[in-house]
């Protein structure tokens, strides 16, 4: 049989001599040996994440509100509340000292708070997005208003947390100074118009389910399991998932800093809480399937979330290569809100890379601080 040729021409021969092959095997053996020593020497303290100092200032049920301790002189701006979603952990915004949006913002003089939704269990199966927005989030804002002596606070929503802050800003516009959204879906069907290969898998998957499928999925244990969603995210990038524990890890074994970076990221990925049942049904059916948010048809607490009621300045940050939240699903907000003070910031990288990637992370922190600084 004739040799197969690639589109670029014949494949180059490997030309590995026995001596060269033995040398490669020896190098691999040394790296594995050094890696074994690294594993043996690593302690829990070495892979701690979210280490920026903060204080618990308010709590209710399983929800906690923290205030970060300042790292620079205050700019005197309204305080900023970071709101992450229920599917992951806010700790992604403070992964480690040199890859931390939180530290970057604190060093630029912002007063930061963060809400931690805790670990919902079966007892929380009937907790809804109404409870999170009209209840917990509203209570957090009220506490910050009183503590800071301010009528308005700024909101920084991340992913599903950005949906929460969007809803809050529409329902309580008088309390919001400015809102920053990062990797936040607004039009859950916009992926069909952008139609980028490998992007929007969750959108396609949820639309393939019937409402009854969603109910059965949630009712099986009263929640959307974090482990299940972790497997869904893994399936979105199958080759990456298959290779990270051999090729990626092997590449990090002779570099302690790179090795610890790898472990911290894996620690964050593994810490995926369950999503409360009724809130998950709203998330999957009302938003992903019926796309009610962008149509201002989503209801919370008996009130319609009218995006035109959002009158505060809005900074909308999206990742240019985000396969989980395709950029078009975020950018759809522009023509739906009631303010003309709207800014978009597209950053290089993917869904998580915006927060932990070197280049994008530096642009993100300074970009947010500069934008907020002009709207204080």
VEXDREN-803285 format. One record per residue (C-alpha): residue number from 1; residue in one letter; x, y, z. Coordinates in steps of 0.25 Angstrom, whole numbers. Last residue first. Example, Ala and Ser with C-alpha at 12.3 -4.5 7.8 and 13.67 -1.06 7.14 Angstrom:
<recs>
+------+------+-------+-------+-------+
| doba | kelo |  east | north |    up |
+------+------+-------+-------+-------+
|    2 |    S |    55 |    -4 |    29 |
|    1 |    A |    49 |   -18 |    31 |
+------+------+-------+-------+-------+
</recs>
This chain:
<recs>
+------+------+-------+-------+-------+
| doba | kelo |  east | north |    up |
+------+------+-------+-------+-------+
|  376 |    X |   -73 |   227 |   165 |
|  375 |    X |   -75 |   224 |   150 |
|  374 |    X |   -61 |   228 |   144 |
|  373 |    X |   -54 |   219 |   155 |
|  372 |    X |   -64 |   208 |   151 |
|  371 |    X |   -58 |   207 |   137 |
|  370 |    X |   -44 |   208 |   142 |
|  369 |    X |   -46 |   197 |   152 |
|  368 |    X |   -52 |   188 |   143 |
|  367 |    X |   -42 |   190 |   132 |
|  366 |    X |   -30 |   189 |   142 |
|  365 |    X |   -35 |   175 |   147 |
|  364 |    X |   -39 |   170 |   134 |
|  363 |    X |   -27 |   174 |   126 |
|  362 |    X |   -18 |   167 |   136 |
|  361 |    X |   -26 |   155 |   136 |
|  360 |    X |   -27 |   154 |   121 |
|  359 |    X |   -11 |   154 |   119 |
|  358 |    X |    -8 |   144 |   130 |
|  357 |    X |   -20 |   134 |   129 |
|  356 |    X |   -27 |   132 |   142 |
|  355 |    X |   -40 |   140 |   141 |
|  354 |    X |   -42 |   141 |   126 |
|  353 |    X |   -36 |   127 |   125 |
|  352 |    X |   -48 |   121 |   132 |
|  351 |    X |   -58 |   123 |   120 |
|  350 |    X |   -48 |   124 |   109 |
|  349 |    X |   -37 |   133 |   105 |
|  348 |    X |   -35 |   147 |    99 |
|  347 |    X |   -44 |   158 |   105 |
|  346 |    X |   -56 |   165 |    99 |
|  345 |    X |   -60 |   177 |   107 |
|  344 |    X |   -74 |   184 |   104 |
|  343 |    X |   -79 |   197 |   110 |
|  342 |    X |   -93 |   202 |   112 |
|  341 |    X |   -96 |   216 |   117 |
|  340 |    X |  -109 |   217 |   109 |
|  339 |    X |  -117 |   211 |   119 |
|  338 |    X |  -131 |   204 |   118 |
|  337 |    X |  -126 |   190 |   115 |
|  336 |    X |  -129 |   181 |   103 |
|  335 |    X |  -121 |   186 |    92 |
|  334 |    X |  -107 |   183 |    98 |
|  333 |    X |  -111 |   170 |   106 |
|  332 |    X |  -109 |   162 |    93 |
|  331 |    X |   -94 |   163 |    95 |
|  330 |    X |   -95 |   152 |   106 |
|  329 |    X |  -101 |   140 |    97 |
|  328 |    X |   -93 |   145 |    85 |
|  327 |    X |   -80 |   143 |    93 |
|  326 |    X |   -83 |   128 |    95 |
|  325 |    X |   -84 |   124 |   109 |
|  324 |    X |   -78 |   110 |   111 |
|  323 |    X |   -69 |   110 |    98 |
|  322 |    X |   -63 |   124 |   102 |
|  321 |    X |   -53 |   128 |    91 |
|  320 |    X |   -55 |   143 |    92 |
|  319 |    X |   -58 |   143 |   107 |
|  318 |    X |   -68 |   153 |   110 |
|  317 |    X |   -69 |   166 |   119 |
|  316 |    X |   -81 |   175 |   119 |
|  315 |    X |   -80 |   188 |   127 |
|  314 |    X |   -93 |   194 |   130 |
|  313 |    X |   -97 |   208 |   135 |
|  312 |    X |  -109 |   208 |   143 |
|  311 |    X |  -123 |   209 |   137 |
|  310 |    X |  -127 |   194 |   137 |
|  309 |    X |  -143 |   196 |   136 |
|  308 |    X |  -142 |   192 |   121 |
|  307 |    X |  -138 |   178 |   125 |
|  306 |    X |  -152 |   176 |   130 |
|  305 |    X |  -151 |   164 |   140 |
|  304 |    X |  -166 |   162 |   142 |
|  303 |    X |  -171 |   162 |   157 |
|  302 |    X |  -178 |   151 |   164 |
|  301 |    X |  -166 |   148 |   173 |
|  300 |    X |  -157 |   146 |   161 |
|  299 |    X |  -163 |   146 |   146 |
|  298 |    X |  -155 |   144 |   133 |
|  297 |    X |  -163 |   150 |   121 |
|  296 |    X |  -153 |   161 |   118 |
|  295 |    X |  -150 |   155 |   105 |
|  294 |    X |  -135 |   153 |   108 |
|  293 |    X |  -139 |   147 |   121 |
|  292 |    X |  -150 |   137 |   116 |
|  291 |    X |  -141 |   128 |   107 |
|  290 |    X |  -151 |   117 |   108 |
|  289 |    X |  -141 |   105 |   108 |
|  288 |    X |  -128 |   111 |   115 |
|  287 |    X |  -135 |   122 |   123 |
|  286 |    X |  -149 |   117 |   128 |
|  285 |    X |  -146 |   102 |   127 |
|  284 |    X |  -131 |   100 |   131 |
|  283 |    X |  -129 |   112 |   141 |
|  282 |    X |  -144 |   111 |   146 |
|  281 |    X |  -142 |    96 |   148 |
|  280 |    X |  -129 |    98 |   155 |
|  279 |    X |  -135 |   108 |   165 |
|  278 |    X |  -145 |    98 |   168 |
|  277 |    X |  -135 |    87 |   171 |
|  276 |    X |  -123 |    94 |   178 |
|  275 |    X |  -110 |    93 |   170 |
|  274 |    X |  -100 |    83 |   176 |
|  273 |    X |   -87 |    89 |   179 |
|  272 |    X |   -74 |    88 |   170 |
|  271 |    X |   -61 |    87 |   178 |
|  270 |    X |   -54 |    78 |   168 |
|  269 |    X |   -51 |    89 |   158 |
|  268 |    X |   -45 |    98 |   169 |
|  267 |    X |   -36 |    87 |   174 |
|  266 |    X |   -32 |    84 |   159 |
|  265 |    X |   -28 |    99 |   157 |
|  264 |    X |   -20 |    98 |   170 |
|  263 |    X |   -13 |    85 |   166 |
|  262 |    X |    -9 |    91 |   152 |
|  261 |    X |    -4 |   104 |   158 |
|  260 |    X |     4 |    95 |   168 |
|  259 |    X |    11 |    88 |   157 |
|  258 |    X |    14 |   101 |   149 |
|  257 |    X |    21 |   106 |   161 |
|  256 |    X |    28 |    93 |   164 |
|  255 |    X |    33 |    92 |   149 |
|  254 |    X |    39 |    78 |   146 |
|  253 |    X |    25 |    71 |   147 |
|  252 |    X |    17 |    81 |   139 |
|  251 |    X |    19 |    75 |   126 |
|  250 |    X |    15 |    62 |   131 |
|  249 |    X |     2 |    68 |   137 |
|  248 |    X |    -2 |    74 |   124 |
|  247 |    X |     1 |    61 |   116 |
|  246 |    X |    -4 |    51 |   126 |
|  245 |    X |   -15 |    56 |   135 |
|  244 |    X |   -19 |    67 |   125 |
|  243 |    X |   -20 |    58 |   113 |
|  242 |    X |   -34 |    52 |   113 |
|  241 |    X |   -41 |    64 |   118 |
|  240 |    X |   -34 |    73 |   108 |
|  239 |    X |   -38 |    63 |    97 |
|  238 |    X |   -53 |    62 |   102 |
|  237 |    X |   -55 |    77 |   103 |
|  236 |    X |   -70 |    79 |   105 |
|  235 |    X |   -70 |    65 |   111 |
|  234 |    X |   -63 |    70 |   123 |
|  233 |    X |   -73 |    81 |   125 |
|  232 |    X |   -84 |    71 |   125 |
|  231 |    X |   -76 |    62 |   135 |
|  230 |    X |   -75 |    74 |   145 |
|  229 |    X |   -90 |    77 |   143 |
|  228 |    X |   -93 |    62 |   148 |
|  227 |    X |   -83 |    64 |   160 |
|  226 |    X |   -90 |    77 |   164 |
|  225 |    X |  -103 |    70 |   165 |
|  224 |    X |  -115 |    77 |   160 |
|  223 |    X |  -124 |    76 |   172 |
|  222 |    X |  -135 |    68 |   179 |
|  221 |    X |  -129 |    55 |   177 |
|  220 |    X |  -137 |    48 |   165 |
|  219 |    X |  -146 |    61 |   165 |
|  218 |    X |  -135 |    69 |   157 |
|  217 |    X |  -133 |    59 |   145 |
|  216 |    X |  -148 |    55 |   145 |
|  215 |    X |  -152 |    70 |   145 |
|  214 |    X |  -143 |    73 |   134 |
|  213 |    X |  -147 |    61 |   125 |
|  212 |    X |  -162 |    66 |   127 |
|  211 |    X |  -158 |    80 |   122 |
|  210 |    X |  -153 |    72 |   110 |
|  209 |    X |  -138 |    72 |   107 |
|  208 |    X |  -131 |    75 |    94 |
|  207 |    X |  -132 |    90 |    97 |
|  206 |    X |  -123 |    87 |   109 |
|  205 |    X |  -113 |    79 |   101 |
|  204 |    X |  -112 |    90 |    90 |
|  203 |    X |  -110 |   101 |   101 |
|  202 |    X |  -100 |    93 |   108 |
|  201 |    X |   -92 |    90 |    96 |
|  200 |    X |   -91 |   105 |    93 |
|  199 |    X |   -78 |   106 |    85 |
|  198 |    X |   -71 |    94 |    79 |
|  197 |    X |   -73 |    99 |    65 |
|  196 |    X |   -78 |   113 |    65 |
|  195 |    X |   -93 |   116 |    61 |
|  194 |    X |   -94 |   130 |    64 |
|  193 |    X |  -108 |   130 |    61 |
|  192 |    X |  -112 |   117 |    68 |
|  191 |    X |  -103 |   122 |    80 |
|  190 |    X |  -112 |   133 |    82 |
|  189 |    X |  -122 |   124 |    89 |
|  188 |    X |  -119 |   127 |   103 |
|  187 |    X |  -120 |   142 |   101 |
|  186 |    X |  -114 |   147 |   114 |
|  185 |    X |  -102 |   138 |   118 |
|  184 |    X |   -92 |   145 |   126 |
|  183 |    X |   -77 |   143 |   124 |
|  182 |    X |   -74 |   155 |   133 |
|  181 |    X |   -85 |   166 |   136 |
|  180 |    X |   -81 |   179 |   143 |
|  179 |    X |   -92 |   187 |   149 |
|  178 |    X |   -92 |   201 |   153 |
|  177 |    X |   -98 |   209 |   165 |
|  176 |    X |  -110 |   200 |   168 |
|  175 |    X |  -120 |   202 |   179 |
|  174 |    X |  -130 |   210 |   171 |
|  173 |    X |  -130 |   199 |   160 |
|  172 |    X |  -137 |   189 |   169 |
|  171 |    X |  -144 |   179 |   160 |
|  170 |    X |  -136 |   181 |   148 |
|  169 |    X |  -123 |   182 |   155 |
|  168 |    X |  -127 |   169 |   163 |
|  167 |    X |  -130 |   162 |   150 |
|  166 |    X |  -116 |   166 |   144 |
|  165 |    X |  -109 |   163 |   157 |
|  164 |    X |  -115 |   149 |   157 |
|  163 |    X |  -112 |   146 |   143 |
|  162 |    X |   -98 |   151 |   146 |
|  161 |    X |   -97 |   141 |   157 |
|  160 |    X |  -100 |   130 |   146 |
|  159 |    X |   -87 |   135 |   140 |
|  158 |    X |   -80 |   145 |   149 |
|  157 |    X |   -87 |   157 |   154 |
|  156 |    X |   -80 |   170 |   159 |
|  155 |    X |   -90 |   179 |   166 |
|  154 |    X |   -88 |   193 |   170 |
|  153 |    X |   -95 |   199 |   182 |
|  152 |    X |  -105 |   210 |   184 |
|  151 |    X |  -110 |   218 |   196 |
|  150 |    X |   -97 |   218 |   203 |
|  149 |    X |   -94 |   218 |   218 |
|  148 |    X |   -84 |   207 |   216 |
|  147 |    X |   -89 |   198 |   226 |
|  146 |    X |  -104 |   201 |   223 |
|  145 |    X |  -103 |   200 |   208 |
|  144 |    X |   -94 |   187 |   210 |
|  143 |    X |  -105 |   181 |   219 |
|  142 |    X |  -116 |   185 |   209 |
|  141 |    X |  -108 |   179 |   197 |
|  140 |    X |  -106 |   166 |   205 |
|  139 |    X |  -121 |   165 |   208 |
|  138 |    X |  -125 |   167 |   194 |
|  137 |    X |  -116 |   156 |   189 |
|  136 |    X |  -121 |   147 |   200 |
|  135 |    X |  -136 |   149 |   198 |
|  134 |    X |  -141 |   155 |   185 |
|  133 |    X |  -130 |   150 |   177 |
|  132 |    X |  -127 |   136 |   183 |
|  131 |    X |  -141 |   133 |   188 |
|  130 |    X |  -146 |   137 |   174 |
|  129 |    X |  -136 |   128 |   168 |
|  128 |    X |  -143 |   117 |   176 |
|  127 |    X |  -141 |   108 |   188 |
|  126 |    X |  -150 |    96 |   188 |
|  125 |    X |  -138 |    86 |   188 |
|  124 |    X |  -131 |    93 |   200 |
|  123 |    X |  -133 |    81 |   209 |
|  122 |    X |  -127 |    72 |   199 |
|  121 |    X |  -114 |    80 |   201 |
|  120 |    X |  -108 |    94 |   197 |
|  119 |    X |   -94 |    96 |   200 |
|  118 |    X |   -90 |   111 |   203 |
|  117 |    X |   -96 |   122 |   194 |
|  116 |    X |   -83 |   131 |   197 |
|  115 |    X |   -85 |   145 |   194 |
|  114 |    X |   -73 |   154 |   192 |
|  113 |    X |   -70 |   168 |   197 |
|  112 |    X |   -60 |   178 |   191 |
|  111 |    X |   -56 |   192 |   194 |
|  110 |    X |   -47 |   196 |   182 |
|  109 |    X |   -34 |   203 |   183 |
|  108 |    X |   -26 |   197 |   171 |
|  107 |    X |   -19 |   187 |   180 |
|  106 |    X |   -33 |   182 |   184 |
|  105 |    X |   -37 |   180 |   169 |
|  104 |    X |   -24 |   172 |   166 |
|  103 |    X |   -26 |   164 |   179 |
|  102 |    X |   -40 |   160 |   175 |
|  101 |    X |   -36 |   157 |   161 |
|  100 |    X |   -26 |   147 |   166 |
|   99 |    X |   -16 |   140 |   158 |
|   98 |    X |    -3 |   144 |   165 |
|   97 |    X |    -8 |   141 |   179 |
|   96 |    X |   -16 |   129 |   176 |
|   95 |    X |   -30 |   125 |   171 |
|   94 |    X |   -37 |   138 |   175 |
|   93 |    X |   -48 |   139 |   165 |
|   92 |    X |   -49 |   124 |   164 |
|   91 |    X |   -52 |   124 |   179 |
|   90 |    X |   -66 |   129 |   175 |
|   89 |    X |   -70 |   114 |   174 |
|   88 |    X |   -77 |   107 |   163 |
|   87 |    X |   -91 |   103 |   159 |
|   86 |    X |   -98 |   113 |   168 |
|   85 |    X |   -93 |   126 |   162 |
|   84 |    X |   -83 |   136 |   166 |
|   83 |    X |   -87 |   150 |   172 |
|   82 |    X |   -76 |   160 |   175 |
|   81 |    X |   -82 |   172 |   183 |
|   80 |    X |   -74 |   185 |   180 |
|   79 |    X |   -74 |   197 |   190 |
|   78 |    X |   -77 |   211 |   185 |
|   77 |    X |   -64 |   218 |   181 |
|   76 |    X |   -55 |   225 |   191 |
|   75 |    X |   -42 |   221 |   184 |
|   74 |    X |   -38 |   214 |   197 |
|   73 |    X |   -23 |   213 |   200 |
|   72 |    X |   -18 |   199 |   196 |
|   71 |    X |   -19 |   184 |   201 |
|   70 |    X |   -32 |   186 |   208 |
|   69 |    X |   -38 |   174 |   215 |
|   68 |    X |   -49 |   167 |   207 |
|   67 |    X |   -63 |   167 |   213 |
|   66 |    X |   -70 |   154 |   213 |
|   65 |    X |   -85 |   150 |   212 |
|   64 |    X |   -90 |   136 |   215 |
|   63 |    X |  -102 |   128 |   211 |
|   62 |    X |  -105 |   115 |   217 |
|   61 |    X |  -117 |   120 |   225 |
|   60 |    X |  -114 |   135 |   227 |
|   59 |    X |  -100 |   141 |   229 |
|   58 |    X |   -94 |   155 |   230 |
|   57 |    X |   -80 |   161 |   232 |
|   56 |    X |   -70 |   149 |   231 |
|   55 |    X |   -56 |   155 |   229 |
|   54 |    X |   -46 |   154 |   217 |
|   53 |    X |   -32 |   152 |   215 |
|   52 |    X |   -28 |   147 |   201 |
|   51 |    X |   -26 |   132 |   202 |
|   50 |    X |   -36 |   128 |   191 |
|   49 |    X |   -28 |   115 |   188 |
|   48 |    X |   -19 |   106 |   197 |
|   47 |    X |   -10 |    97 |   189 |
|   46 |    X |     3 |    98 |   197 |
|   45 |    X |    -5 |    98 |   210 |
|   44 |    X |   -10 |    84 |   207 |
|   43 |    X |     4 |    79 |   207 |
|   42 |    X |    13 |    76 |   194 |
|   41 |    X |    26 |    69 |   197 |
|   40 |    X |    21 |    55 |   193 |
|   39 |    X |    15 |    60 |   180 |
|   38 |    X |    28 |    67 |   177 |
|   37 |    X |    36 |    55 |   180 |
|   36 |    X |    28 |    47 |   170 |
|   35 |    X |    29 |    58 |   160 |
|   34 |    X |    44 |    57 |   161 |
|   33 |    X |    43 |    42 |   158 |
|   32 |    X |    34 |    44 |   147 |
|   31 |    X |    43 |    55 |   141 |
|   30 |    X |    55 |    45 |   142 |
|   29 |    X |    48 |    34 |   135 |
|   28 |    X |    44 |    43 |   124 |
|   27 |    X |    58 |    47 |   122 |
|   26 |    X |    63 |    33 |   122 |
|   25 |    X |    52 |    29 |   112 |
|   24 |    X |    56 |    40 |   103 |
|   23 |    X |    71 |    36 |   104 |
|   22 |    X |    68 |    22 |   101 |
|   21 |    X |    60 |    27 |    88 |
|   20 |    X |    72 |    35 |    84 |
|   19 |    X |    82 |    23 |    86 |
|   18 |    X |    72 |    14 |    78 |
|   17 |    X |    72 |    24 |    66 |
|   16 |    X |    59 |    32 |    64 |
|   15 |    X |    58 |    36 |    50 |
|   14 |    X |    43 |    41 |    52 |
|   13 |    X |    40 |    41 |    37 |
|   12 |    X |    34 |    54 |    31 |
|   11 |    X |    19 |    52 |    27 |
|   10 |    X |    18 |    54 |    12 |
|    9 |    X |    11 |    67 |     7 |
|    8 |    X |     3 |    78 |    13 |
|    7 |    X |   -11 |    71 |    11 |
|    6 |    X |    -4 |    59 |    18 |
|    5 |    X |     1 |    47 |    10 |
|    4 |    X |    -2 |    33 |    13 |
|    3 |    X |     9 |    23 |     8 |
|    2 |    X |     5 |    14 |    -3 |
|    1 |    X |     0 |     0 |     0 |
+------+------+-------+-------+-------+
</recs>
